[in-house]
Amino acid sequence: MRNNRRQFLKHLAGLGGVATMSAVPFVARAAAATNVKDIRLSSHDGYLRLVFDLDKSVDHSIFTLNKPERIVLDLKNTKMVHGMVDRVRANSMIRRIRSGVQNNDDLRVVFDLQHEVKPRSFILGPSAKSGHRLVLDLHTEKSNPAVTKETKPTKKQLRDVIIAIDAGHGGRDPGATGKKGTKEKTVTLQMAQRLQKKINQQKGMKAVLTRKNDRYMRLRDRIHKARDYHADMMISLHADSFPDPRARGSSVYALSVDGASSETAKLLAEKENAADMLFGDVNLAVEDEMVKEVLFDLSLTGNIQSSLDIGDEILKQIKHVNRVHKKQVQQAGFAVLKAPNIPSVLLEAAFISNPREEKNLKSSAHQKKVANAVSKGVANYFARKAPPGTWLSASAAEYKVRSGDTLGSIAKKYKTSIENLRARNAMYTSSLNAGQVLKIPVS
């Protein structure tokens, strides 16, 4: 049974999982797949209604999960265009929506909720101008004015994206130690604090630390901390070590559900995980152990592609600061990256066992360069893939740059600031190119 489950999860990882469903070739079956043509949201007194427009009827099931509150909708033998769920904006009931392929042909849609709701679903056949429809009503017992009226997102309704920064090791777990006595736990905390400061200077982003001082934390406690903050991303900071002092360079790692991308990645994961042998599954509040395991790993595989994407953006920036030890994002079974619903990466900033890099790791100037590089990578990722309901995902308009335009003139035209324009578009200079399309932030 467990081997079958792992094969199923490996397949999901290859498809991009729940968070980033990839287009997959359709294999002919006895019955052609149902297609989701559109998703519509409407507000009513005390409930929200989501309508899935279909090209034919569909068998479906629905169940709820709590801590955190979620609704899972499964549609048999169904396909949906990647990104369609992004049409539904975050609101007072729904925090975000994810979708993915299950059992090769089925569609799973997961609703991350703001609070507990009561779902009700039913199928409607064709009538007048409407075709087949699956209707999902989300009821709340409390009357919420924000639910009964659809409004355009305003500055007050939009939240910051949350980045959890995890300083590796700490307390009785010092991590690796350099020839000059530099402890990994010390430099990772210093880098984490500098990265937090840099990220918090950028509009629309907020950084939080899993540990703020020199204390030991179990790996699962770091994960719980990130979940408590409702983090949209988790970055774990470390310093590499190797017996040969000539080894040098930075590396970025993401989780793998099956094996490591290199023997080095495997050994490194074993070393990091050895610090906490008490790590266990995160409680998903599901009684059935088999269901719990599948849901846990499903959430992990659903975030792997997002983690690789984030890692790639960070790697592009970090190579301007330090030699890159691995030119691609590596994968291995790091326990600290197993945070359900949170894309996570692990950065080995440099080799503390290399005398020159040990010196850099202690340098405040070098630490600032690392913080700048990582924050740029994070900003570039969220400029493309910010979660719905965040300031970085919302746009009042789009503007195509013309010859002679400046950031100042565009900001003035749309009554916003140059700082906000830069933040919304992940820009680090004031230079513009004719034809460039800018997202105009909600002000």
PEGIWO-V684963 format. One record per helix or strand. SS is the DSSP state (helix for helix, strand for strand). FROM is the first residue (numbers start at 1). TO is the last residue. Records with the same first field share a line. If there is no record, write none. Layout:
SS: FROM-TO + FROM-TO
This chain:
helix: 2-15 + 84-87 + 145-148 + 184-200 + 219-228 + 263-273 + 289-318 + 335-337 + 355-362 + 364-385 + 407-413 + 418-425
strand: 34-44 + 47-54 + 60-65 + 70-75 + 78-80 + 94-102 + 106-113 + 118-124 + 127-127 + 130-130 + 132-139 + 159-159 + 161-167 + 170-170 + 173-173 + 177-177 + 183-183 + 205-209 + 233-240 + 250-255 + 324-324 + 330-332 + 343-351 + 390-390 + 397-400 + 437-440
